[in-house]
């Protein structure tokens, strides 16, 4: 797996978008082409168009470049990070390793509380996947209250994290002062941490969002270090009752404007999305984002399709994730069983990632991916031939699959037999299917046809 420390740097043109627009195929684009099994020139053209991003901060030496976009595989992000009340640097680094092991394509460090810098530096040192952050989380730790935030502090924090090597940042620049009153009648108000902090600041100061007002300065920092911007959905719906409301779509319109402003400065952009959305509104939400934001990659949290299953929201959200992935979402932010309940532990990270790898693969199948279809076919062939070891090799979680198969089979002979403990040898339909005498069957069918055609 190549790391970027071996790639030649070009100090005169830092962003992948800028270089793509000049007609250059960068080493990062070559690597993405290899991973996606697409022509490098197609990767270049998609990056130049803004329909694909390669989050690749020039300072992130350990990175193995990847891409997020309509013509790439559907990607998965895993959130990790310490909180003021629990977890430690060591635990978060362990979660980073686990996230990479279980297939996260990117990881967001959402650490709050103490040791934020140390945690991020430790994560970046071992991360071969792109690392994302929400800079306002670190900025708020440096002041006594949200009202004490300033544009200067936010910009200083963004630049500091850019120099550390963060590949993409969630910037909640689309939450406008005029949007806040649209949230007044919501069931769950504002559920985005960044959106909520900025709302408090705007109400207190009776002034516009400083990230919106200073967005050009944000772009200059990102352009210098090739930090991709993830335009945050600070007004995303946090309940089914609030889905697809005026506040959500007002912010989305602003995100469309900010996308064009970023592209004008050759800064790569993706757009974050909801949230909590019922099944019948999922396609509408994807299509509206793609239209308003000019096909910039869409990055959704879930969406959760119902609110009634605390403890199982990796399932309620994976349902929505598979569907929005099918309709054109480029990256799915995983949800763990602990969503709405607490800080995820290592097992929660695994469960969230497995659920989302299933969702992303299902979306790739629906989008016509030959590679995804071949994976399914190979596993099905192994299943039909009772090649248990090959089935385990091809599964998302081989250890769990093997353990489940073996747990009720005390005798080693039965662990390799042409049946499982569900059906046994007598009732196994695939085993019985193999015993069919096809020549005899064809003769029987032909005999019945002849009898039916004979005159009475």
Secondary structure, DSSP 8 states (H G I E B T S, - for coil): ---GGGS---TT---HHHHHHTT---HHHHHHHHHHTS-HHHHHHHHHHTSEE----TT-TT-----EETTS--EEEEEE---SSS--HHHHHHHHHHHHHTT-SEEEE---SS-HHHHHHHHHHH-SSEEEE-HHHHHHTTSSSGGG--HHHHHHHHHHHHHHT--EEEE-TT--GGGGGGGTT-SS----HHHHHHHHHHHHHT---HHHHTHHHHHHHHHHHT-EEEE--TT--SSGGGTT-HHHHHHHHHHHHHHHHHHHTT--EEEEE-SB--GGGHHHHHHHHHHHTTT-EEEEE--BS-S--TT-HHHHHHHHHHHHHHHT--EEE---TTTTTS---HHHHHHHHHHHHHHHHHHHHHTT-HHHHHHHHHHHHHHHTT-HHHHHHHSTTHHHHHHHHHTT--SHHHHTSSS-TTTHHHH-HHHHHHT--HHHHHHHHHHHHHHHHS--
